[in-house]
Amino acid sequence: MRTARDQDVRAKSRVRRGISLVRLLALTTSVAALTATGLVSVASPAAANPGGAPDFGPNVFVYDPSTPATQIQAKLDELFAQQENNEMGTNRYAVLFKPGRYDVNAKLGYYTTVAGLGQSPDDVDINGAVRVVGQPDPNSEAGISALTNFWRSAENLSVTPTDWSNQWAVSQASPMRRVHIRGTLWLEPGNAGFSSGGYIADSKIDGVTINGSQQQWLTRDSVLGDVWTNGVWNQVFSGVVGAPAEGFPNPPYTTLPTSPVTREKPFLYVDDAGAYRVFVPALRHNTSGTTWADGQQQQGSSLPIRDFFIAKPTDSASKINHQLSRGKHLLLTPGVYHLDRALRVKHKNTVVLGLGMPSLAPDTGDAALRIEDVDGVRIAGVLVDAGRRESETLVEVGDRHSHRDHSRNPISLQDVFFRIGGPWVGKAKTSLVLNSDDTIIDNIWAWRGDHGNGIGWTQNTADTGVVVNGDDVTAYGLFVEHYQKYQTIWNGERGRTIFYQSEIPYDPPSQAAWNSPTGKGWASYKVDRRVRNHEAWGMGVYSYFNQGVDIRADRGIEVPKTPGAKFHNMVTVFLNGSGGIERTINEAGTPVVGSYGTSNVVSYP
């Protein structure tokens, strides 16, 4: 896997006739002073004009078909040159295209989003490519890999490849959503270089999808064209028209005809009048295929941009919280938001939408984000970086006593990524705690860093990636890696996970430092012994102990022995290093210890 990785008061001051100049100056001074505190926001002329372009800040580039292609290409090339190797940097960018055709080749580096602003992906046609290429890797026989191609995305556009394919050689935290590939999609870096898994949703590929060396992958509610080729260990298809037939472990395909409950990610677009809006897709059940193909009218609601507070990285947490308390939605423009307190979402149906992979960085030991136990909150497109001062939790949904029924309008988290260490020393006991019932989590990567800055067993400390306490929670694309105890703990009833990918930590210094209450090592996926009903499909747990010490995990997955706990298509893998995993799930499976090997379990119990 990543064995080579070693990231109006708003200014409503109506000036009446006859007001004195002194009073006007005094009023202006007062509003300016209040604005500086973050308690009052003054609408800019663009924001005051619903049809005008909002102020998205200097790191968002918006193009229309009248812009010369050479100008667009020059900007794309400039951003890629800057971001190609900027894995732990702080720059964030979004490139947005209004409806029309563009003859450009968009090559994406770190923290770069390319997205269309149409109401359908087919409204924006990139005639060329929106691609991610491999990186030189001297530790790979192929000399190239995509093992660290993280933190970038493509959304809401179509691509007509002018090369033989559109290459999308990515690993975790690099989603492709609402994309129409009018040809072949190639998911590996080339020369059979390593790549460690990704995510596609609500997309359509007309031609062949070449999986190549991708070790695991989730495709959800999409349409595949000619064929999906090969796979390494764990390929999952949920609600995908044209998906290959179930074949695990050979070929390693897990195929669910429908997805039980979904709601697609909110997206920014311009309406027919040229006004910016955010579309919020509706809840769906037992779905397959895309929400938009063949002229479908997508179900959901449309919010005007004036209903959003458009935040900049220079805005304080108190200023952002004031806007959220007023009932505003939140659009986070690109950058790193250093927070002295948690952002708090208290109103139902609030949308928090990140543009260009913004980072929330709690500096004082508080959480980055706390969400009340209310209906319909949507959090999407956000990276959360632990701070140097340890946080108990980075993101908390509901409280421990939450038991409201949200089944008709659940909270959802989509493309929310966590990082403990990498850009700096970071510490957090738990990255994500889900207390609210019925929550949907859709493409989460919780990562205790194994490379970058501040990396070490006693430096970037973190117990657990994800803890689920709520009932009836559904997870699609749950990636959780390198935490120091359980990677995932599931305490709620009737939970469902569709695709799980996890590397246990690389760096335990000794077996004595890494023993759980139930034996040697810590299982990756732990379902509490009191849980009666739980179901999961397509699970992979991998080991690479790199300290030169024989470290063992008794099992990769640990679950209660009850008829209601059902697990399908699981694999444990020895990647490299020392030691390994003795069993796949509970007592089932064979050892993968000491040298490369896999252990597959088709069903349990």
Secondary structure as UniProt FT lines:
FT   TURN            3..4
FT   TURN            17..18
FT   HELIX           21..37
FT   HELIX           45..48
FT   TURN            50..51
FT   TURN            58..59
FT   STRAND          60..63
FT   TURN            65..66
FT   HELIX           69..83
FT   TURN            84..85
FT   TURN            87..88
FT   STRAND          93..97
FT   STRAND          100..102
FT   STRAND          105..107
FT   TURN            110..111
FT   STRAND          112..116
FT   HELIX           121..123
FT   STRAND          124..132
FT   STRAND          135..136
FT   TURN            138..139
FT   TURN            141..142
FT   STRAND          144..145
FT   TURN            147..148
FT   STRAND          152..161
FT   STRAND          166..168
FT   TURN            172..173
FT   STRAND          176..181
FT   STRAND          185..186
FT   TURN            191..192
FT   STRAND          198..201
FT   STRAND          204..205
FT   STRAND          209..210
FT   TURN            212..213
FT   STRAND          216..220
FT   STRAND          223..224
FT   STRAND          228..229
FT   STRAND          234..238
FT   TURN            248..249
FT   STRAND          253..256
FT   STRAND          259..262
FT   STRAND          267..270
FT   TURN            272..273
FT   STRAND          276..281
FT   STRAND          284..287
FT   HELIX           293..295
FT   STRAND          300..304
FT   HELIX           305..307
FT   STRAND          308..311
FT   TURN            313..314
FT   HELIX           317..325
FT   TURN            326..327
FT   STRAND          329..332
FT   STRAND          336..339
FT   STRAND          343..345
FT   TURN            348..349
FT   STRAND          351..354
FT   STRAND          359..362
FT   STRAND          369..371
FT   TURN            375..376
FT   STRAND          378..385
FT   STRAND          391..397
FT   TURN            400..401
FT   TURN            407..408
FT   STRAND          412..420
FT   STRAND          428..434
FT   TURN            437..438
FT   STRAND          440..448
FT   TURN            457..459
FT   STRAND          464..468
FT   STRAND          474..481
FT   STRAND          488..490
FT   TURN            493..494
FT   STRAND          495..503
FT   HELIX           512..514
FT   STRAND          515..516
FT   TURN            517..518
FT   STRAND          519..521
FT   STRAND          525..527
FT   TURN            529..530
FT   STRAND          534..545
FT   STRAND          552..553
FT   STRAND          557..558
FT   TURN            563..564
FT   STRAND          565..578
FT   STRAND          580..581
FT   TURN            586..587
FT   STRAND          592..593
FT   STRAND          597..604
//
